[in-house]
Protein backbone atom coordinates (compact mmCIF):
# COMPACT_ATOMS: atom_id res chain seq x y z
CA UNK A 1 0.00 0.00 0.00
CA UNK A 2 1.34 3.38 -0.96
CA UNK A 3 1.18 6.42 1.30
CA UNK A 4 -1.54 7.86 -0.93
CA UNK A 5 -3.59 4.64 -0.75
CA UNK A 6 -3.15 4.52 3.00
CA UNK A 7 -4.32 8.12 3.36
CA UNK A 8 -7.38 7.42 1.18
CA UNK A 9 -8.21 4.33 3.24
CA UNK A 10 -7.83 6.32 6.48
CA UNK A 11 -10.03 9.11 5.12
CA UNK A 12 -12.76 6.60 4.22
CA UNK A 13 -12.59 4.89 7.61
CA UNK A 14 -12.64 8.23 9.41
CA UNK A 15 -15.71 9.27 7.42
CA UNK A 16 -17.34 6.00 8.47
CA UNK A 17 -16.50 6.77 12.12
CA UNK A 18 -18.01 10.25 11.74
CA UNK A 19 -21.24 8.71 10.40
CA UNK A 20 -21.37 6.14 13.22
CA UNK A 21 -20.76 8.89 15.78
CA UNK A 22 -23.78 10.81 14.47
CA UNK A 23 -25.94 7.68 14.78
CA UNK A 24 -24.66 7.09 18.33
CA UNK A 25 -25.43 10.72 19.21
CA UNK A 26 -28.98 10.31 17.91
CA UNK A 27 -29.38 7.19 20.06
CA UNK A 28 -27.97 8.97 23.13
CA UNK A 29 -30.50 11.75 22.63
CA UNK A 30 -33.29 9.22 22.12
CA UNK A 31 -32.25 7.51 25.37
CA UNK A 32 -32.15 10.90 27.11
CA UNK A 33 -35.73 11.55 26.03
CA UNK A 34 -36.84 8.26 27.57
CA UNK A 35 -34.84 9.03 30.71
CA UNK A 36 -36.59 12.39 30.96
CA UNK A 37 -39.93 10.61 30.99
CA UNK A 38 -38.70 8.27 33.70
CA UNK A 39 -37.48 11.28 35.68
CA UNK A 40 -40.92 12.91 35.42
CA UNK A 41 -42.56 9.82 36.88
CA UNK A 42 -39.92 9.48 39.61
CA UNK A 43 -40.39 13.11 40.59
CA UNK A 44 -44.16 12.79 40.69
CA UNK A 45 -43.90 9.62 42.79
CA UNK A 46 -41.01 11.00 44.90
CA UNK A 47 -38.82 8.07 43.91
CA UNK A 48 -35.02 8.20 44.03
CA UNK A 49 -33.09 8.84 40.84
CA UNK A 50 -30.41 6.29 41.70
CA UNK A 51 -31.65 2.70 41.52
CA UNK A 52 -28.71 0.28 41.80
CA UNK A 53 -30.83 -2.81 41.08
CA UNK A 54 -32.11 -1.31 37.85
CA UNK A 55 -28.61 -0.33 36.80
CA UNK A 56 -27.43 -3.90 37.34
CA UNK A 57 -30.31 -5.05 35.11
CA UNK A 58 -29.10 -2.66 32.40
CA UNK A 59 -25.54 -3.97 32.72
CA UNK A 60 -26.70 -7.60 32.53
CA UNK A 61 -28.83 -6.80 29.50
CA UNK A 62 -26.12 -5.09 27.48
CA UNK A 63 -23.36 -7.51 28.49
CA UNK A 64 -25.47 -10.54 27.63
CA UNK A 65 -26.20 -9.02 24.21
CA UNK A 66 -22.61 -8.02 23.50
CA UNK A 67 -21.07 -9.99 20.66
CA UNK A 68 -17.75 -8.13 20.61
CA UNK A 69 -15.25 -6.97 19.81
CA UNK A 70 -15.74 -4.91 22.99
CA UNK A 71 -14.95 -6.80 26.17
CA UNK A 72 -17.50 -7.24 28.95
CA UNK A 73 -15.52 -4.78 31.06
CA UNK A 74 -15.46 -2.20 28.27
CA UNK A 75 -19.22 -2.48 27.76
CA UNK A 76 -19.85 -2.10 31.47
CA UNK A 77 -17.58 0.96 31.70
CA UNK A 78 -19.26 2.60 28.71
CA UNK A 79 -22.72 2.04 30.16
CA UNK A 80 -21.61 3.19 33.62
CA UNK A 81 -20.69 6.49 32.01
CA UNK A 82 -23.89 6.69 29.96
CA UNK A 83 -26.03 5.95 33.03
CA UNK A 84 -24.11 8.50 35.09
CA UNK A 85 -24.78 11.18 32.47
CA UNK A 86 -28.45 10.20 32.32
CA UNK A 87 -28.72 10.49 36.12
CA UNK A 88 -27.18 13.96 35.87
CA UNK A 89 -29.77 14.84 33.22
CA UNK A 90 -32.58 13.70 35.55
CA UNK A 91 -31.17 15.68 38.49
CA UNK A 92 -30.71 18.86 36.46
CA UNK A 93 -34.16 18.56 34.93
CA UNK A 94 -35.79 17.97 38.33
CA UNK A 95 -33.92 20.96 39.79
CA UNK A 96 -35.09 23.20 36.92
CA UNK A 97 -38.68 22.01 37.31
CA UNK A 98 -38.57 22.54 41.09
CA UNK A 99 -37.18 26.03 40.53
CA UNK A 100 -40.02 26.84 38.13
CA UNK A 101 -42.59 25.57 40.62
CA UNK A 102 -41.07 27.63 43.44
CA UNK A 103 -41.11 30.81 41.34
CA UNK A 104 -44.87 30.68 40.71
C-alpha positions as CSV (number, residue, x, y, z in Angstrom):
1,X,0.0,0.0,0.0
2,X,1.3,3.4,-1.0
3,X,1.2,6.4,1.3
4,X,-1.5,7.9,-0.9
5,X,-3.6,4.6,-0.8
6,X,-3.1,4.5,3.0
7,X,-4.3,8.1,3.4
8,X,-7.4,7.4,1.2
9,X,-8.2,4.3,3.2
10,X,-7.8,6.3,6.5
11,X,-10.0,9.1,5.1
12,X,-12.8,6.6,4.2
13,X,-12.6,4.9,7.6
14,X,-12.6,8.2,9.4
15,X,-15.7,9.3,7.4
16,X,-17.3,6.0,8.5
17,X,-16.5,6.8,12.1
18,X,-18.0,10.2,11.7
19,X,-21.2,8.7,10.4
20,X,-21.4,6.1,13.2
21,X,-20.8,8.9,15.8
22,X,-23.8,10.8,14.5
23,X,-25.9,7.7,14.8
24,X,-24.7,7.1,18.3
25,X,-25.4,10.7,19.2
26,X,-29.0,10.3,17.9
27,X,-29.4,7.2,20.1
28,X,-28.0,9.0,23.1
29,X,-30.5,11.8,22.6
30,X,-33.3,9.2,22.1
31,X,-32.2,7.5,25.4
32,X,-32.1,10.9,27.1
33,X,-35.7,11.5,26.0
34,X,-36.8,8.3,27.6
35,X,-34.8,9.0,30.7
36,X,-36.6,12.4,31.0
37,X,-39.9,10.6,31.0
38,X,-38.7,8.3,33.7
39,X,-37.5,11.3,35.7
40,X,-40.9,12.9,35.4
41,X,-42.6,9.8,36.9
42,X,-39.9,9.5,39.6
43,X,-40.4,13.1,40.6
44,X,-44.2,12.8,40.7
45,X,-43.9,9.6,42.8
46,X,-41.0,11.0,44.9
47,X,-38.8,8.1,43.9
48,X,-35.0,8.2,44.0
49,X,-33.1,8.8,40.8
50,X,-30.4,6.3,41.7
51,X,-31.6,2.7,41.5
52,X,-28.7,0.3,41.8
53,X,-30.8,-2.8,41.1
54,X,-32.1,-1.3,37.8
55,X,-28.6,-0.3,36.8
56,X,-27.4,-3.9,37.3
57,X,-30.3,-5.1,35.1
58,X,-29.1,-2.7,32.4
59,X,-25.5,-4.0,32.7
60,X,-26.7,-7.6,32.5
61,X,-28.8,-6.8,29.5
62,X,-26.1,-5.1,27.5
63,X,-23.4,-7.5,28.5
64,X,-25.5,-10.5,27.6
65,X,-26.2,-9.0,24.2
66,X,-22.6,-8.0,23.5
67,X,-21.1,-10.0,20.7
68,X,-17.8,-8.1,20.6
69,X,-15.3,-7.0,19.8
70,X,-15.7,-4.9,23.0
71,X,-15.0,-6.8,26.2
72,X,-17.5,-7.2,29.0
73,X,-15.5,-4.8,31.1
74,X,-15.5,-2.2,28.3
75,X,-19.2,-2.5,27.8
76,X,-19.8,-2.1,31.5
77,X,-17.6,1.0,31.7
78,X,-19.3,2.6,28.7
79,X,-22.7,2.0,30.2
80,X,-21.6,3.2,33.6
81,X,-20.7,6.5,32.0
82,X,-23.9,6.7,30.0
83,X,-26.0,5.9,33.0
84,X,-24.1,8.5,35.1
85,X,-24.8,11.2,32.5
86,X,-28.4,10.2,32.3
87,X,-28.7,10.5,36.1
88,X,-27.2,14.0,35.9
89,X,-29.8,14.8,33.2
90,X,-32.6,13.7,35.6
91,X,-31.2,15.7,38.5
92,X,-30.7,18.9,36.5
93,X,-34.2,18.6,34.9
94,X,-35.8,18.0,38.3
95,X,-33.9,21.0,39.8
96,X,-35.1,23.2,36.9
97,X,-38.7,22.0,37.3
98,X,-38.6,22.5,41.1
99,X,-37.2,26.0,40.5
100,X,-40.0,26.8,38.1
101,X,-42.6,25.6,40.6
102,X,-41.1,27.6,43.4
103,X,-41.1,30.8,41.3
104,X,-44.9,30.7,40.7
